[in-house]
Amino acid sequence: MATNVHLTPELENFARACVESGRYNNVSEVMRAGLRLLQRDEEERLRFLATLDEAEAEADRDGTFAIEEVSTEIDAIITGSR
């Protein structure tokens, strides 16, 4: 599938420099590599959001602790006065 992409002059120069460095054979390869990175980042973002949703559901289900409670319990464990 052919898709035309219009790049800013800065991105065009960068893509061409990547090709000139020999790492890529053409600008299309540079664009595909960039899109793969974007796809990976988007997948990671979606996994992170799912983790946040799971944590929120757990907090709703099991409750939460105030930082003061956690700090007091940690201090008691460290000092052995628990």
C-alpha positions in Angstrom: 0.0 0.0 0.0 1.4 3.4 -1.0 0.9 6.3 1.4 2.3 9.7 1.0 3.6 11.4 4.1 4.5 15.1 4.3 7.4 15.8 6.7 8.6 19.0 8.2 12.0 20.0 6.7 13.6 19.0 10.0 12.2 15.5 9.9 12.9 15.1 6.2 16.6 16.0 6.9 16.7 13.6 9.8 15.2 10.8 7.7 17.6 11.4 4.9 20.6 11.6 7.3 19.5 8.1 8.7 19.6 6.8 5.1 23.0 8.5 4.4 24.5 6.9 7.5 23.9 3.5 5.9 21.6 2.2 8.7 18.5 2.4 6.4 18.2 1.8 2.7 15.5 4.5 2.2 13.2 6.9 3.9 10.4 4.4 3.9 12.5 2.1 6.1 13.1 5.0 8.5 9.4 5.8 8.6 8.5 2.1 9.3 11.1 2.0 12.1 9.6 5.1 13.6 6.1 3.7 13.4 7.2 0.5 15.0 8.6 2.5 18.0 5.3 4.5 18.2 3.3 1.3 18.1 5.4 -0.2 20.9 5.1 2.9 23.0 1.3 2.9 22.4 1.1 -0.7 23.5 3.1 0.0 26.6 0.8 3.0 27.4 -2.3 0.9 27.0 -0.8 -1.8 29.3 0.1 0.9 31.9 -3.5 2.3 31.7 -4.9 -1.2 32.2 -2.6 -1.7 35.2 -3.9 1.6 36.7 -7.5 0.4 36.1 -6.7 -2.8 37.9 -5.1 -1.0 40.8 -8.1 1.3 41.0 -10.5 -1.6 41.0 -8.4 -3.3 43.7 -8.5 -0.2 45.8 -12.3 0.1 45.4 -12.7 -3.6 46.3 -10.1 -3.9 49.1 -9.8 -0.3 50.4 -6.7 1.8 50.7 -4.2 2.9 53.4 -3.2 6.4 54.3 0.6 7.0 54.0 0.7 7.7 57.8 -0.6 4.2 58.5 1.9 2.6 56.2 4.7 4.7 57.6 3.8 3.9 61.2 3.7 0.2 60.4 7.0 0.3 58.6 8.6 2.1 61.6 7.2 -0.5 63.9 8.6 -3.3 61.8 12.0 -1.7 61.6 12.2 -1.0 65.4 10.8 -4.4 66.2 8.0 -3.0 68.4 5.3 -4.5 66.4 
